[in-house]
């Protein structure tokens, strides 16, 4: 049985990844800050029997990540999906920046995924698939930024892109593949009600991309439909 570890599994895309991988017969390690408060994830766990294990993991806390890694140390991980993320405060433009909030967004979106990658690299190395997919955003593309704004969120995703590129180089000798992927504009709490994709559509498309990834793709920036995104 293949195993996937999903962070931010309590809502949105993380929860949908858990649902879809469970439906395909995978073992799902569903990580979030407070599993006991995650009602939808709890309902999914109640129907999944041994197929789903919920794990307390706060990506902003080194101690929390290390504790989760120790708890799961016997679990080989085939696919790690860094899904936990926040948008931060609105109106993030020059002259209207909340620097404390910006630091929080960077802690979740940029530092958090690397903490998880470092902590679980050993489990990935023991897995068969050895794939790390970190969810970024088209708003993290410097070349595609023609409208400005959302400085905290944009910069956090641009930083994530660089973090994953560095991880891809560092982990290549261990045959671990690292990519970033843009899920598209999705109807979640973050994407809002007017987005063009449902969570089901976005996750199904990204899973098809994951299935097509080869080791030579490590360090690349993908769109949910498989196209390469500009950095």
C-alpha positions as CSV (number, residue, x, y, z in Angstrom):
1,X,0.0,0.0,0.0
2,X,1.3,3.4,-1.0
3,X,1.4,6.2,1.7
4,X,0.9,9.9,1.3
5,X,1.5,12.6,4.0
6,X,-0.6,15.7,3.6
7,X,-0.1,18.9,5.6
8,X,-3.0,21.3,6.0
9,X,-5.4,18.3,5.7
10,X,-8.1,19.8,7.8
11,X,-9.7,21.9,5.0
12,X,-9.7,22.9,1.4
13,X,-7.2,21.2,-0.9
14,X,-5.5,19.3,1.9
15,X,-8.8,17.6,2.9
16,X,-9.6,16.9,-0.8
17,X,-6.2,15.2,-1.3
18,X,-6.9,13.0,1.8
19,X,-10.4,12.1,0.3
20,X,-9.1,11.2,-3.1
21,X,-6.1,9.2,-2.0
22,X,-8.2,7.3,0.4
23,X,-10.6,6.5,-2.4
24,X,-7.7,5.1,-4.4
25,X,-6.7,2.8,-1.6
26,X,-3.7,4.7,-0.2
27,X,-2.7,5.0,3.4
28,X,-3.2,8.7,4.3
29,X,-1.3,10.5,7.0
30,X,-3.4,13.6,7.5
31,X,-1.6,16.4,9.3
32,X,-2.9,19.6,10.7
33,X,-2.5,21.9,13.7
34,X,-5.5,20.6,15.7
35,X,-7.0,17.3,14.5
36,X,-9.5,17.2,17.3
37,X,-11.1,20.5,16.0
38,X,-11.1,19.4,12.3
39,X,-14.7,18.1,12.0
40,X,-14.7,17.2,8.3
41,X,-11.3,15.4,8.7
42,X,-12.6,13.6,11.8
43,X,-15.7,12.4,9.8
44,X,-13.4,11.2,7.1
45,X,-11.3,9.3,9.6
46,X,-14.3,7.7,11.1
47,X,-15.3,6.1,7.8
48,X,-11.7,5.3,6.7
49,X,-10.9,2.6,9.3
50,X,-7.1,2.1,9.3
51,X,-6.6,3.9,6.0
52,X,-6.3,7.3,7.6
53,X,-4.2,8.5,10.5
54,X,-4.6,12.0,11.8
55,X,-1.4,13.7,13.1
56,X,-1.0,17.0,15.0
57,X,1.5,19.1,13.1
58,X,2.0,22.9,13.2
59,X,4.4,23.8,10.4
60,X,5.5,27.0,12.2
61,X,6.8,25.0,15.2
62,X,10.0,23.1,15.0
63,X,9.1,21.1,18.1
64,X,5.7,20.2,16.6
65,X,7.2,19.0,13.3
66,X,9.9,17.0,15.1
67,X,7.3,15.4,17.3
68,X,5.2,14.4,14.3
69,X,8.2,12.9,12.6
70,X,9.0,10.9,15.6
71,X,5.4,9.7,15.9
72,X,5.6,8.6,12.2
73,X,9.2,7.3,12.2
74,X,8.1,3.8,11.2
75,X,6.1,5.0,8.2
76,X,7.7,5.0,4.8
77,X,6.3,7.9,2.8
78,X,5.8,7.7,-0.9
79,X,4.4,11.2,-1.5
80,X,4.6,14.3,0.7
81,X,2.2,17.1,-0.1
82,X,3.0,20.4,1.5
83,X,-0.5,21.9,1.5
84,X,-0.7,24.1,4.6
85,X,-0.8,27.7,3.7
86,X,-2.3,31.1,4.5
87,X,-3.2,34.3,2.5
88,X,-2.4,36.8,5.2
89,X,-4.1,40.2,5.6
90,X,-5.7,41.9,2.7
91,X,-4.5,45.2,1.1
92,X,-0.9,44.1,1.2
93,X,0.4,47.0,-0.9
94,X,3.1,49.6,-0.4
95,X,2.1,51.9,2.5
96,X,-0.4,49.4,3.8
97,X,1.7,46.5,5.1
98,X,1.3,44.7,8.4
99,X,4.9,43.4,8.9
100,X,4.0,41.1,11.8
101,X,1.4,39.4,9.6
102,X,3.9,39.2,6.8
103,X,6.3,37.4,9.1
104,X,3.5,34.9,10.0
105,X,2.7,34.3,6.3
106,X,6.4,33.6,5.6
107,X,6.5,31.3,8.6
108,X,3.6,29.2,7.3
109,X,4.2,29.3,3.5
110,X,7.9,29.4,3.2
111,X,9.7,28.1,6.3
112,X,7.0,25.6,7.2
113,X,7.3,23.4,4.1
114,X,11.1,23.2,4.5
115,X,10.7,22.2,8.1
116,X,8.5,19.3,7.0
117,X,10.8,18.4,4.2
118,X,13.8,18.2,6.5
119,X,11.9,16.2,9.1
120,X,10.5,13.6,6.8
121,X,13.3,13.2,4.2
122,X,14.3,9.9,5.8
123,X,10.7,8.5,5.5
124,X,10.6,9.7,1.8
125,X,13.9,7.9,1.2
126,X,12.4,4.7,2.4
127,X,9.3,5.1,0.2
128,X,8.9,3.8,-3.3
129,X,7.8,7.0,-5.0
130,X,10.0,9.5,-3.2
131,X,8.0,12.6,-4.4
132,X,7.6,15.9,-2.5
133,X,5.0,18.3,-4.0
134,X,4.7,21.7,-2.4
135,X,1.7,23.8,-3.3
136,X,2.7,27.2,-4.5
137,X,0.7,29.8,-6.5
138,X,0.8,31.6,-9.8
139,X,1.0,34.7,-7.6
140,X,4.5,33.5,-6.6
141,X,5.8,33.8,-10.2
142,X,7.9,37.0,-10.5
143,X,7.6,36.9,-14.3
144,X,3.8,36.7,-14.2
145,X,3.4,39.6,-11.7
146,X,1.7,42.3,-13.7
147,X,-0.7,43.7,-11.1
148,X,1.3,44.0,-7.9
149,X,-0.4,43.8,-4.5
150,X,-0.6,40.9,-2.1
151,X,3.1,41.5,-1.2
152,X,3.2,39.1,1.8
153,X,1.5,36.2,0.0
154,X,3.4,36.7,-3.3
155,X,6.7,36.9,-1.6
156,X,6.0,33.9,0.6
157,X,5.3,31.8,-2.5
158,X,8.3,33.1,-4.4
159,X,10.4,32.2,-1.4
160,X,8.8,28.7,-1.3
161,X,9.7,28.2,-4.9
162,X,13.4,28.9,-4.1
163,X,13.3,26.8,-1.0
164,X,12.0,23.8,-3.0
165,X,14.5,24.4,-5.8
166,X,17.3,24.2,-3.2
167,X,15.8,21.1,-1.6
168,X,15.6,19.5,-5.0
169,X,19.3,19.9,-5.5
170,X,20.2,18.8,-2.0
171,X,18.0,15.7,-2.1
172,X,18.8,14.6,-5.6
173,X,21.6,12.2,-4.4
174,X,19.0,10.5,-2.2
175,X,16.7,10.1,-5.3
176,X,14.0,12.3,-3.8
177,X,12.1,14.4,-6.4
178,X,10.9,17.9,-5.3
179,X,8.5,20.1,-7.3
180,X,6.2,23.1,-6.7
181,X,2.8,23.2,-8.3
182,X,0.2,25.9,-8.8
183,X,-3.3,24.4,-7.9
184,X,-5.1,27.1,-10.0
185,X,-7.8,29.4,-8.7
186,X,-9.9,27.1,-6.5
187,X,-13.2,27.6,-4.6
188,X,-11.9,27.2,-1.1
189,X,-11.8,29.4,1.9
190,X,-8.6,31.0,0.4
191,X,-9.7,31.1,-3.2
192,X,-13.3,32.4,-2.5
193,X,-16.6,31.6,-4.1
194,X,-15.9,33.0,-7.5
195,X,-12.9,30.8,-8.4
196,X,-12.9,28.8,-11.6
197,X,-12.1,25.4,-10.2
198,X,-13.6,23.1,-7.5
199,X,-11.3,21.5,-5.0
200,X,-12.2,18.1,-6.6
201,X,-11.1,19.3,-10.1
202,X,-7.9,20.9,-8.9
203,X,-6.8,17.9,-6.8
204,X,-7.6,15.4,-9.5
205,X,-5.6,17.4,-12.0
206,X,-2.6,17.7,-9.7
207,X,-2.7,14.0,-8.9
208,X,-2.4,13.3,-12.7
209,X,0.6,15.6,-12.8
210,X,2.2,13.7,-9.8
211,X,1.6,10.4,-11.6
212,X,3.6,11.7,-14.6
213,X,6.5,13.2,-12.7
214,X,9.9,11.6,-13.3
215,X,13.2,12.1,-11.4
216,X,14.4,14.4,-14.2
217,X,11.5,16.8,-13.3
218,X,12.9,17.6,-9.9
219,X,13.1,21.4,-9.2
220,X,10.4,22.3,-11.7
221,X,7.4,24.6,-11.3
222,X,4.2,23.0,-12.7
223,X,0.7,24.2,-13.3
224,X,-2.1,22.0,-12.1
225,X,-2.7,21.0,-15.8
226,X,0.9,19.9,-16.3
227,X,2.2,23.0,-18.0
228,X,5.5,24.5,-16.9
229,X,5.1,27.8,-15.1
230,X,7.5,30.8,-15.4
231,X,9.5,31.5,-12.3
